[in-house]
Structure formats: structure tokens, C-alpha cells
Amino acid sequence: MLDPDFVELSRWQFALTALYHFIFVPLTLGLTWILVIMESVYVMTGKQVYKDMVKFWGKLFGINFALGVTTGLTMEFEFGTNWAYYSHYVGDVFGAPLAIEGLMAFFLESTFVGMFFLGWERLSRRQHLIVTFLTALGTNLSALWILVANGWMQNPVGAEFNLETMRMEMTSFAELFFNPVAQVKFIHTVSAGYVAGSMFVAGISAYYLLKRRDLGFARRSMAVALGFGLASVCSVIVLGDESGYEAGEVQKMKLASIEAEWNTEEPPAAFTLVGIPDRDAMETHGAVKIPYVLGLIAKRAIDEEVPGIKDLMKENEARIRSGMVAYRAMTAIRGGRGTEQDRALFDMYKKDLGYALLLKRYTDKVVDASDEQIRMAAKDTVPDVGPLFWTFRAMVASGFAMLFLFVVGFVMMARRRIEKHRWLLRGFLYGIPLPWIAIETGWFVAEYGRQPWAIGEVLPTFLATSSLTKTDLIISISGFVAFYTVLAIIEFYLMFKFARLGPSALHSGRYHFEKAAGGAPTLADAPAAARKD
Amino acid sequence: MIFDYETLKFIWWLLVGVLLAGFAIMDGMDMGVGALLPFLGKNDAERRVIINTVGPHWDGNQVWFITAGGAIFAAWPAVYAASFSGFYFAMLLVLFALFLRPVGFDYRSKLDDPRWRNTWDWGLLVGSAVPALVFGVAFGNLLQGVPFHYDDIMRPWYTGGFFGLLNPFALLTGVVSLSMIVLHGATFLQLRTEPVIADRARQAAGLAALVFIAAFALAGIWLAFGIDGYEIVSDRPHGALPVPVGKEVVVAAGAWLENYSRHPVTLLAPLTAFGGAALALLFSRAGRPGWAFFSSALVQIGTIFTAGVSMFPFIMPSSTHPGHSLTMWDATSSHLTLNVMFIAAVIFVPIIIAYTSWNFWKMWRVVTVKEIEEQTHLAY
């Protein structure tokens, strides 16, 4: 049996590196399309200011992109280095979308991004626009394949356990690709990225408007960000709701945990707005409930039950017991002692084999597990409700806050009154962290809510690790934390420096810091001036 | 399905070889350039010239590495799992070194401070040279066998340490891979820079080619007389479901050279590596950088296929449990997955080559100090 602390450390390392990677990815997803929009306007109108916009926001995009690439490397390594049994057990299915991501998307994005930055002098206007477009297409296709892979972890369709090779194998590539969970997740996630890009551009443009400098540049940037952001935030919310529906279909335990719905309630199920979930007592204290809403989210109906945690736990206990039958049959067959009856039993219960594996946390002899061990394993199928309950609510609250900002901002922009409402501009500026709060908590809800499974109902997380030691993990986590902290400091320093500097960073002589100083200002003077006012 | 399982397994062995060769040719070019950066560029302007020769290419090139890794995950999941987790700290070393590249290229020239730029130049050196060295060390260890085995649920257990990987033979193969990549970067720089830097690159290419030839020859002799190879005595049919345990494997001196006597045509691989290095040296001296670069690309292909052919059909032999060794017959994915991935590769690799060529064609020029000065805020 594996040391539980070692398993925890493996999970911490993956969570830290994935959450960190996920700071940079959404901005890349959103900014690339914003650059495409700006550059299209430039190609159509020929106005220099739009070219300057592409170049300036492209500079900030580049600072972000470098870290996205850097931290993405970790993700590719980590399945093998830290989740070796996972890679062995499901690589046949999970590896394919990752490899296709490389072939179809990552090559596209990476080949053209270099031309985006360095090709201005060597490409025609149209060619450069195509390059920008293909970069955006590449980043988004990349997200598609990653989410096909992730969707399969949530809802492992199109695959089957193979008794001879002792692993999951693909049975249908189409089912894997058209996994409804993956499709919904893709739109939800990329839309969240678009919102992040829009908030980023809107917030920094609001800063210039508040400072009353480079107004033409800032207004146009703001307009692009508000239009794109409004459409995207609506898409995120609608598809987020669709995710809830999918979870109600295939990940009932996750949904019940997010809602802290301990008992199956009489339809129509109510939605708990806030409350204090208590894991040990299995109840929620001080719950404020809205009638009908959960039934509508999860079932699109008010006359259907949404199963609660306690009932799901009972179902899972039964599945552990039938999984044990499959496991016993499997052991017999693999040991060469299998009878016809063993094969029949295995085929009948193999869908519950993963549940039997949950027992490996308590005993190596799965087939001899005691009732007490079975009960504990069944309890393990409930994710920790408290953190899920609150992160979900933080995500939704940030989403609606941004919906408010984009709706009001868009209306005010259309009526040309946005600059009069300084509170709104400040809202955009100080609201820049909002999409990241929503995105990181959203990641947490999706992945923490999947626990105790690495692959839903197939492979428990604690089994999925590599055969390493606690010391190995302490060393590697320390390395990641040290390296990532330094990189974050550098990235934030550059990002703040160039964002404060604004389009003057392009050295075109047309913008604030180069005109204001009158003489010939140097690059070094500008940020100091920015800090003073 | 287009091919039967056995054929498809062999095709994937070739394809992984092609992807690794693609990685060495493409990413090896900018890794070689990075490894030479502080030595060939004597001042900031020269270093910027060197960096900008690979500026629009390094990121796309790096995807050859990512995709080769992804393809191994998809086509040989057992190899991906056992090797990445077994070589844990070696892999992290590669990873941490690679971290320095995207930020190094992108951030270095964003600030004017000489200390900042100098630090990143050395960061680019580390980010380029360390992975090149470690990959060679990894191959050196594969050739000697790796201490790992499977338990009853097919979980891989690695029983060696990190420092054991740094044995003399593996360090020698590390020199092979580092010199081959430095050679490649040096021939590329001759093509894309003006005489001052190009002359230094020519000297570097000459030195790297000599080191490569010596190290490669020495590794070959060592392999013939000092390192035991592995040989399969009895195995399941090649087209059977891939189960990497239960075959019978013997360890025998000289077994790694068996394939060359059995199929003499495979001698082409090491001959290509030797010949390519000799030609790269001669063409560099003769001032024919195009031919030198082409020859050094042959070195990459020849070396990678030499490693592959020597070990065929083994990929990762187990020194403690030879019967658990991973081969290209029994460490693969299912027939369906190999087929899907084959189709994906057949569709996308030509497309990738097409737009990569367009990238090189549009961005092709001799990078000059004058150009960097004119575009000081645009260039890397």
C-alpha cells in the first residue's frame, strides 16, 4: 500500500502546477481573439491606431504567453513522472487526445506565434492577419483536445477494461471525442478565457481612461473588450448551467456535493444558496434555500428527483461489493484458474471494478475486505463538501459580478458616457482579478469534485500515482515552488511595467510618455512617471 | 483498419524514430544555437543577432519535442509511464532547464540592463545544453538496462537512484548527444549570420564534429565489448495483445550488435551519423553552410536510428527483471489507438511540414547587427 502522505503530496504538486499553468492559459485564449478582432479592423480600415493596438496588446500577450508555454511543459511531463500508474492504466485512451493536441493545435499555435511577434516587417498585412488568426485557432484547438482528455477523466466513455493487458483501452474514438461532458466543458472553458482576455483589456484601458491619457487608443480598446466580453460572459454562464445539467446526468455525486444535498429531496429539489456544510453530521447548518432551482439545473424538470449524498453513498457501497465479485473473478482468470462462470461474472460486474479498487486504500487483499473497510471505502466516494460548496459559489458570484460590469459597461459605452462614470472604470480596473478567481475556483470544483477518482468510477486517485517516495515529492515541490515564484515575480514585474507604460512602449512617438515629456524621453523615465501620477 | 497489428506496431516504432529525429533536427538547431550563445556572441548586439536567427522558430521547433513525448504517451503508454517516473529527477532537471527557454527568449531583450540580459544568456545556455546532455544520458542508461519491474496489477516500480544514471558510459552518450546538437546549431548559425559570427560558428562546428566522431566511435566500441545487450529467447506472437511480462530474455555480451550482422542494411544508420559529421566538418571548412547544415541533419537521423536499431525490438530493457523489459511489440497501445494515431499523424505531419516551411521561407535572411539596431524594440 502507498503512503497516504505521499499520495497527498502528489496531488498537491499536480494541483499547484495545474492551477499555476491555468493562470496564463485563459488569457492566451482570450487575447488571441481580441488581437484578431483588432487586426481585422486594421486591415479593413488601414488606421494606424488599430495596428498599434495589436502591437501593444500583443506585447502583453507575449509576456503572458511565455509563461503559458513554460508551465505547459510541466503538465506534459507530470502525467509520466508523477502519475505513472495512471499513464499506464489509461494511456491507451488518454494519450491519444494529448498527442493529437500536439499535432493539430500546438504546432499551429507555436509556429505562427513567432511570426506574429517578429513578422511585421516581412509579411503583408493580410498575411500577418492570417498568422494572428492561425495562432488564435491553434490555442483554441489546443484547449479543445485538452478538454476532450479532461472530459474523459470525468466521464470515461468510449473505452473498456481489458483483462489481458490490465488497463483501459479505447473502443470508440468518436465517443471519446463527442463526449458530451467534454463538449460542454470546452465551450465553458474557452468562453471563460475570452472573459479573462476581455476583463484584462477592459481593466487596463479603464486605467488609461482614469488617467485621461492615450484616450483614442484606450476607447477603441475598451470598445473591443466590452463587446467581446459581453458575448463571452453570457456564453460562460449559459454553458456553466449546461455543465450542471451534464453533472446531473453523469456525475451525480459531484453535483450533490456542490449543492451539499445530503438527503434525496422530494421533487422539485431546492437549491441551497448559502449554508455551512458539516461533513461529519452530514447536514448543512443555517441553509438558505431557493425552491425548484436545483431540479431545474440538474434535470430541467420540477418533477424529478435529484439524488442526495447519503443515497448515492449507499448505491456506491453496493457497487463496491459487486466490484469485489469482478475482482475475484479477474484474479482467478489472470491466475489461469478461471472458469466459464468467472468470465461471466467478470463481464457482468466489470463496470464496478473501479469501485473494488477503492478498497486498496485499506487492504491489499481486495476480495477479503471486511464490512468496516467496505463502509469506509463507500464514505470515500463523497468528496469534501465544504470546499466544493464554497468555491462553487465564489465562481458563480464572480461570474455574475462580471456580467453586471459588462452589461453596464457596454450600455454606457454605446451611449458614450462610460468616462463620466469613474466608479465603473474603477470597477473594471480593480475587477481584473475576477475572471481568475472564477477560473481557478472553477478548476477546483471540476477536479476536486471528481475525487476520489482520477478517472471517474474507473481508477481511484490514490492508486494512480508513481512509485516514488515522500522525500522525492518534497524535493520536487520545493523546486517547483521556488522556480514558479521567481517566474511569477518576473512576469508580474514586466506586465505591470508595460501596462503602466501603455502604447508608449511601442516607441512610435505618438503616445503619452513620449509626447508629454516634450524632449526625447527614454524608456527608463516612463514607468517612473507612471508611478508618480 | 489499414494495417494488421504487427505491422502497425512496427510502423509506430519507425514513427517515433521519425518524431525524435524531427525533434533533434528542429529543436536541436535552436538548442545548439542556445548552447553556443555566450561563446559566439561577444557583445549584446552579437548575442541578439544569434538569438534572432532562431527567434521566429524556436517555439514551433520545441513542439517536436512535445509531440514526440505525446506520441510516446499515446503509442507506448507503458514506456512513457515507466521511463518518466523512473528517471524522475533527470526528467525534472530537463524540465527545469527547459523553463529557461521561453522566458529567456521572450524576456531577455525587454529590459536594457546588462546584468539582466547576461543572466538570461546563461539561462538560455543551460536551457539548451542540459536537455541535450540529459537525453543522451537517458539513452546511455536504456542501453545498459534500467532497474524496474511490474507487480501483479502491472504497476511499474523503479528501484534505482538518480546518481546511478550518471555512470561513465551514460556520460559518454551524453557527450554524443550534446556534441551532435552543438554541431547542428553551429551549422545553422553559419547560414544565418554575417562573417564575424559565422566564422566563429565554423570553428565551433569543426570542434563539435570531431568530438562527436570520437565519442560516437568510442561508444560503439564500448557497446561491442563492455556493455551487455539483451535478447529475447521466447515471446508471445508479435501481433498479440501487448503484455510486457512473461517473456524470456537473456543478457548477453555483444547482443546490441546482433541486428547489424543479421540485417547489414541497418549499418546505414551509424554510417550516416559518421559520414554526416565528417561532411559537416568539411563543408563548414569549405564555406558551404547549406551543405554543412544538411549533413549535420543527417547526423541527427543517423544517431537516433543507431540507438533504435541497436536495441530493436527493445525500448527499455529491465536490468533487474529482464523478462519485464519493454519492447516495441509489448509496450504499445491497442490496435485501435495505434490506428487512430497513425491516421492523425498521416494527416497532420505533412500539414505541419508545409506551414513550418512557409515560416522558414518568409523569415529566412541573414540576421545582421544593423537589422537589430533598426528594429531594437521589435526584435528579441
Chai-1 contact restraints between the chains, C-beta under 6 A:
chainA,res_idxA,chainB,res_idxB,connection_type,confidence,min_distance_angstrom,max_distance_angstrom,comment,restraint_id
A,G62,B,D106,contact,1.0,0.0,6.0,A-B,restraint_1
A,A66,B,P102,contact,1.0,0.0,6.0,A-B,restraint_2
A,A66,B,V103,contact,1.0,0.0,6.0,A-B,restraint_3
A,A66,B,D106,contact,1.0,0.0,6.0,A-B,restraint_4
A,V69,B,P102,contact,1.0,0.0,6.0,A-B,restraint_5
A,T70,B,F99,contact,1.0,0.0,6.0,A-B,restraint_6
A,T70,B,P102,contact,1.0,0.0,6.0,A-B,restraint_7
A,T70,B,V103,contact,1.0,0.0,6.0,A-B,restraint_8
A,L73,B,L98,contact,1.0,0.0,6.0,A-B,restraint_9
A,E76,B,I66,contact,1.0,0.0,6.0,A-B,restraint_10
A,E76,B,G69,contact,1.0,0.0,6.0,A-B,restraint_11
A,F77,B,M91,contact,1.0,0.0,6.0,A-B,restraint_12
A,F77,B,L95,contact,1.0,0.0,6.0,A-B,restraint_13
A,G80,B,Y80,contact,1.0,0.0,6.0,A-B,restraint_14
A,G80,B,A81,contact,1.0,0.0,6.0,A-B,restraint_15
A,G80,B,F84,contact,1.0,0.0,6.0,A-B,restraint_16
A,T81,B,F84,contact,1.0,0.0,6.0,A-B,restraint_17
A,T81,B,S85,contact,1.0,0.0,6.0,A-B,restraint_18
A,T81,B,Y88,contact,1.0,0.0,6.0,A-B,restraint_19
A,T81,B,M91,contact,1.0,0.0,6.0,A-B,restraint_20
A,A84,B,A81,contact,1.0,0.0,6.0,A-B,restraint_21
A,A84,B,S85,contact,1.0,0.0,6.0,A-B,restraint_22
A,A84,B,P156,contact,1.0,0.0,6.0,A-B,restraint_23
A,Y85,B,R155,contact,1.0,0.0,6.0,A-B,restraint_24
A,S87,B,P77,contact,1.0,0.0,6.0,A-B,restraint_25
A,S87,B,Y80,contact,1.0,0.0,6.0,A-B,restraint_26
A,S87,B,A81,contact,1.0,0.0,6.0,A-B,restraint_27
A,H88,B,P77,contact,1.0,0.0,6.0,A-B,restraint_28
A,H88,B,A78,contact,1.0,0.0,6.0,A-B,restraint_29
A,H88,B,A81,contact,1.0,0.0,6.0,A-B,restraint_30
A,G91,B,F73,contact,1.0,0.0,6.0,A-B,restraint_31
A,G91,B,P77,contact,1.0,0.0,6.0,A-B,restraint_32
A,D92,B,P77,contact,1.0,0.0,6.0,A-B,restraint_33
A,D92,B,S333,contact,1.0,0.0,6.0,A-B,restraint_34
A,D92,B,S334,contact,1.0,0.0,6.0,A-B,restraint_35
A,D92,B,T337,contact,1.0,0.0,6.0,A-B,restraint_36
A,G95,B,F73,contact,1.0,0.0,6.0,A-B,restraint_37
A,G95,B,A74,contact,1.0,0.0,6.0,A-B,restraint_38
A,G95,B,P77,contact,1.0,0.0,6.0,A-B,restraint_39
A,A96,B,A74,contact,1.0,0.0,6.0,A-B,restraint_40
A,A96,B,T337,contact,1.0,0.0,6.0,A-B,restraint_41
A,A96,B,V340,contact,1.0,0.0,6.0,A-B,restraint_42
A,L98,B,G70,contact,1.0,0.0,6.0,A-B,restraint_43
A,L98,B,F73,contact,1.0,0.0,6.0,A-B,restraint_44
A,A99,B,G70,contact,1.0,0.0,6.0,A-B,restraint_45
A,A99,B,A71,contact,1.0,0.0,6.0,A-B,restraint_46
A,A99,B,A74,contact,1.0,0.0,6.0,A-B,restraint_47
A,I100,B,A344,contact,1.0,0.0,6.0,A-B,restraint_48
A,G102,B,I66,contact,1.0,0.0,6.0,A-B,restraint_49
A,G102,B,T67,contact,1.0,0.0,6.0,A-B,restraint_50
A,G102,B,G70,contact,1.0,0.0,6.0,A-B,restraint_51
A,L103,B,T67,contact,1.0,0.0,6.0,A-B,restraint_52
A,L103,B,A344,contact,1.0,0.0,6.0,A-B,restraint_53
A,L103,B,F348,contact,1.0,0.0,6.0,A-B,restraint_54
A,M104,B,F348,contact,1.0,0.0,6.0,A-B,restraint_55
A,F106,B,V63,contact,1.0,0.0,6.0,A-B,restraint_56
A,F107,B,V63,contact,1.0,0.0,6.0,A-B,restraint_57
A,F107,B,I352,contact,1.0,0.0,6.0,A-B,restraint_58
A,S110,B,D59,contact,1.0,0.0,6.0,A-B,restraint_59
A,S110,B,G60,contact,1.0,0.0,6.0,A-B,restraint_60
A,S110,B,V63,contact,1.0,0.0,6.0,A-B,restraint_61
A,T111,B,G60,contact,1.0,0.0,6.0,A-B,restraint_62
A,T111,B,Y355,contact,1.0,0.0,6.0,A-B,restraint_63
A,T111,B,T356,contact,1.0,0.0,6.0,A-B,restraint_64
A,T111,B,N359,contact,1.0,0.0,6.0,A-B,restraint_65
A,V113,B,D59,contact,1.0,0.0,6.0,A-B,restraint_66
A,G114,B,P56,contact,1.0,0.0,6.0,A-B,restraint_67
A,G114,B,D59,contact,1.0,0.0,6.0,A-B,restraint_68
A,M115,B,P56,contact,1.0,0.0,6.0,A-B,restraint_69
A,M115,B,N359,contact,1.0,0.0,6.0,A-B,restraint_70
A,L118,B,G55,contact,1.0,0.0,6.0,A-B,restraint_71
A,L118,B,P56,contact,1.0,0.0,6.0,A-B,restraint_72
A,R122,B,K362,contact,1.0,0.0,6.0,A-B,restraint_73
A,E164,B,L241,contact,1.0,0.0,6.0,A-B,restraint_74
A,T165,B,L241,contact,1.0,0.0,6.0,A-B,restraint_75
A,T165,B,V243,contact,1.0,0.0,6.0,A-B,restraint_76
A,M166,B,M154,contact,1.0,0.0,6.0,A-B,restraint_77
A,E169,B,S334,contact,1.0,0.0,6.0,A-B,restraint_78
A,M170,B,L336,contact,1.0,0.0,6.0,A-B,restraint_79
A,M170,B,T337,contact,1.0,0.0,6.0,A-B,restraint_80
A,F173,B,V340,contact,1.0,0.0,6.0,A-B,restraint_81
A,S466,B,S85,contact,1.0,0.0,6.0,A-B,restraint_82
A,S467,B,W157,contact,1.0,0.0,6.0,A-B,restraint_83
A,S476,B,L92,contact,1.0,0.0,6.0,A-B,restraint_84
A,H507,B,H377,contact,1.0,0.0,6.0,A-B,restraint_85
